[in-house]
């Protein structure tokens, strides 16, 4: 298992989405958090398992939500670039990191 580091922008996205889902329905934000954390755990444990994507990144997909955890497998850590909604521009996060 590799350590995980969220870029600041990715952390902000994550927290904003938790708040959004919680405002929609009590408990939904917590469920979103758990699903994203499970996806991040998968990336940390098996960093090459995620779907290869653009700019040397990979994606893993939280269950039940239209999001992808976009990450890069670095030598000593897994770097989370975005918690990206499927309807956003595909590489809006590319200037990060």
ChimeraX attribute file (.defattr): number of C-alpha atoms within 10 A of each C-alpha:
attribute: neighborCount
match mode: 1-to-1
recipient: residues
	/A:1	12
	/A:2	17
	/A:3	11
	/A:4	19
	/A:5	15
	/A:6	17
	/A:7	15
	/A:8	14
	/A:9	15
	/A:10	21
	/A:11	15
	/A:12	14
	/A:13	15
	/A:14	20
	/A:15	13
	/A:16	13
	/A:17	16
	/A:18	20
	/A:19	16
	/A:20	13
	/A:21	17
	/A:22	16
	/A:23	12
	/A:24	10
	/A:25	9
	/A:26	10
	/A:27	13
	/A:28	16
	/A:29	20
	/A:30	14
	/A:31	17
	/A:32	22
	/A:33	19
	/A:34	15
	/A:35	17
	/A:36	23
	/A:37	14
	/A:38	16
	/A:39	20
	/A:40	25
	/A:41	17
	/A:42	17
	/A:43	28
	/A:44	21
	/A:45	15
	/A:46	13
	/A:47	22
	/A:48	15
	/A:49	13
	/A:50	20
	/A:51	13
	/A:52	15
	/A:53	13
	/A:54	12
	/A:55	9
	/A:56	9
	/A:57	19
	/A:58	22
	/A:59	26
	/A:60	23
	/A:61	22
	/A:62	20
	/A:63	15
	/A:64	9
	/A:65	13
	/A:66	11
	/A:67	20
	/A:68	19
	/A:69	24
	/A:70	26
	/A:71	28
	/A:72	21
	/A:73	20
	/A:74	12
	/A:75	7
	/A:76	9
	/A:77	15
	/A:78	21
	/A:79	23
	/A:80	25
	/A:81	24
	/A:82	26
	/A:83	26
	/A:84	22
	/A:85	15
	/A:86	11
	/A:87	8
	/A:88	10
	/A:89	9
	/A:90	11
	/A:91	13
	/A:92	10
	/A:93	16
	/A:94	11
	/A:95	7
	/A:96	11
	/A:97	10
